[in-house]
Amino acid sequence: MLTRLVNLQDLPAVKTADLVGGRVDVFDETPPPRNGAQAFEAVFAFDNRAYVTAQGFSVTANLVTRRDVFQATGPFRAGLSEDKDWCLRARAKGFRLGYDDALRVGHPSRSDWPALARKWRRLSDEMFALHGQKARRLWALRALLMPLSVLAHLPLVLTSPRLRGGRERLAALGTLARLRLTRMVWMLRQALRGV
């Protein structure tokens, strides 16, 4: 992977925003072909542009800000979706969030099902703490809709230029279905038990 250092002051978004998220390129640490976890991550991991523009937060894997913004917002809070919680708190204080594609980092894909499941279990726990705890019925409904998201994301997997060939597409689809069904079970347990 070729690395080019960027002077942050040269990025257009830094001139107009207080928090700037950038692109996260997922790479594999093993030679092709990708297994299911790697193929899934190639399609779905770290769409930071969408997080910034549509959801109002940036992953901290590629987020820059100033010291005064961090001090005014406060530290990250454990047990929540720290990236999202922190960015939303910063924005609530009036700080502006921007995105710049020239700000890039690489992040390895999860190498197997157990690593991917741990990631999504943690994310499900954090999202429940942030959103589901207060609205457990809505959380249960969202859980029951999880299998339908497989169909909604099917075209994305089938057309993704990040996947090479039918084998990787099938691996990604299998992992997508397995993960969404697993998440449905986790989320229903959270809604029923509150943990």
C-alpha positions in Angstrom: 0.0 0.0 0.0 1.4 3.4 -1.1 1.4 6.0 1.7 1.3 9.7 1.0 1.4 12.1 3.9 -1.2 14.9 3.8 -0.8 18.3 5.3 -4.1 18.7 7.2 -4.1 22.5 6.6 -4.3 21.7 2.8 -7.6 19.8 3.1 -10.6 21.9 2.1 -12.8 20.4 4.8 -10.4 21.5 7.5 -11.0 25.1 6.6 -14.8 24.7 7.0 -15.3 22.1 9.6 -14.2 21.5 13.2 -14.3 17.7 12.9 -13.2 16.0 9.7 -13.8 12.4 8.8 -11.9 10.8 5.9 -11.9 7.7 3.8 -11.1 4.2 5.3 -9.8 1.7 2.8 -10.2 -1.9 3.9 -7.5 -4.3 3.0 -6.9 -8.0 3.5 -3.9 -9.4 5.3 -4.1 -12.7 3.5 -3.8 -13.5 -0.2 -7.0 -13.9 -2.3 -9.6 -15.3 -2.5 -11.4 -13.7 0.4 -13.3 -15.7 2.9 -16.8 -14.7 3.9 -15.8 -12.3 6.6 -13.3 -10.6 4.4 -15.7 -10.4 1.5 -18.4 -9.0 3.8 -16.1 -6.3 5.1 -14.9 -5.4 1.6 -18.5 -4.4 0.8 -19.8 -3.1 4.1 -17.0 -1.9 6.4 -16.3 1.7 7.0 -18.5 3.7 4.6 -17.3 6.8 6.3 -18.5 9.2 3.7 -22.1 8.0 4.3 -21.6 8.0 8.1 -20.5 11.7 7.9 -23.0 12.9 5.3 -26.1 10.9 6.2 -25.7 9.9 9.9 -23.7 12.9 11.3 -20.7 11.1 12.7 -17.3 9.8 11.6 -15.5 6.6 12.7 -12.5 7.5 14.9 -10.4 5.3 12.7 -10.1 8.4 10.5 -11.3 11.5 12.3 -9.3 14.7 13.0 -10.2 17.6 15.2 -8.6 20.3 17.2 -7.7 20.1 20.9 -10.2 22.8 21.8 -13.0 20.8 20.2 -12.0 17.7 22.1 -11.7 19.5 25.4 -15.1 21.2 24.9 -16.8 17.9 24.0 -15.2 15.8 26.6 -13.8 12.2 26.6 -15.2 9.2 24.9 -17.8 7.3 27.0 -17.2 3.5 27.2 -20.0 1.1 26.5 -21.6 3.3 23.9 -20.9 3.6 20.2 -18.1 5.9 21.1 -17.5 7.4 17.6 -21.1 8.2 17.1 -21.8 9.4 20.7 -18.7 11.7 20.7 -19.4 13.2 17.3 -23.1 13.8 18.1 -22.1 15.5 21.4 -19.6 17.7 19.5 -22.2 18.7 16.9 -24.7 19.4 19.7 -22.2 22.0 21.0 -22.2 23.7 17.6 -19.1 22.2 16.1 -19.2 21.4 12.3 -18.5 18.0 10.8 -17.1 17.6 7.4 -15.7 14.9 5.1 -12.6 14.9 2.9 -11.8 12.0 0.7 -8.1 13.0 0.5 -7.8 12.1 4.2 -7.2 8.4 4.0 -6.2 5.5 6.2 -6.1 1.7 5.8 -7.8 -0.8 8.1 -7.5 -4.6 7.9 -10.6 -6.6 7.3 -11.8 -9.0 9.9 -10.1 -12.2 9.0 -12.7 -14.8 10.0 -16.3 -15.3 11.4 -15.3 -15.2 15.1 -13.6 -11.8 14.6 -16.5 -10.4 12.6 -19.0 -11.7 15.1 -17.1 -10.1 18.0 -17.1 -6.8 16.2 -20.9 -6.9 15.5 -21.7 -8.2 19.0 -19.8 -5.2 20.4 -21.6 -2.8 17.9 -25.0 -4.3 18.8 -24.3 -3.9 22.5 -23.2 -0.3 21.9 -26.2 0.6 19.7 -28.6 -0.9 22.3 -27.0 1.2 25.0 -27.3 4.3 22.8 -30.8 3.7 21.3 -32.5 0.4 22.3 -32.5 0.7 26.1 -35.1 3.5 26.0 -37.3 1.9 23.3 -37.2 -1.8 23.7 -40.3 -2.5 21.7 -38.9 -0.6 18.8 -35.6 -2.4 19.2 -37.4 -5.8 19.0 -39.2 -4.6 15.8 -35.9 -3.6 14.3 -34.6 -7.1 15.2 -37.4 -8.8 13.5 -36.7 -6.8 10.3 -33.1 -7.8 10.3 -33.6 -10.8 7.9 -35.3 -8.4 5.4 -32.1 -6.4 5.3 -30.4 -9.3 3.6 -32.7 -8.8 0.6 -32.2 -5.0 0.7 -28.4 -5.4 0.6 -28.4 -8.2 -2.0 -27.9 -5.8 -5.0 -25.0 -4.1 -3.2 -23.2 -7.5 -2.9 -24.0 -8.6 -6.4 -22.7 -5.4 -8.0 -19.8 -4.4 -5.7 -16.6 -3.8 -7.7 -14.7 -4.6 -4.5 -15.5 -8.4 -4.9 -13.7 -10.6 -7.3 -15.8 -13.3 -8.9 -18.8 -15.4 -7.9 -17.0 -17.2 -5.1 -16.4 -14.0 -3.2 -19.9 -12.8 -3.9 -21.4 -16.1 -2.5 -19.1 -15.9 0.5 -20.2 -12.3 1.2 -23.9 -13.2 0.8 -23.6 -16.2 3.1 -21.9 -14.1 5.7 -24.4 -11.3 5.3 -27.3 -13.7 5.9 -25.6 -15.4 8.9 -24.7 -12.1 10.5 -28.2 -10.6 10.1 -29.9 -13.7 11.6 -27.3 -13.7 14.4 -27.9 -10.0 15.1 -31.7 -10.6 15.1 -31.2 -13.2 17.9 -28.9 -10.9 19.9 -31.3 -7.9 19.5 -34.3 -9.9 20.6 -32.5 -11.0 23.7 -31.5 -7.4 24.4 -35.1 -6.3 24.0 -36.4 -9.0 26.3 -33.8 -9.0 28.9 -32.5 -5.4 28.7 -28.9 -6.4 28.4 
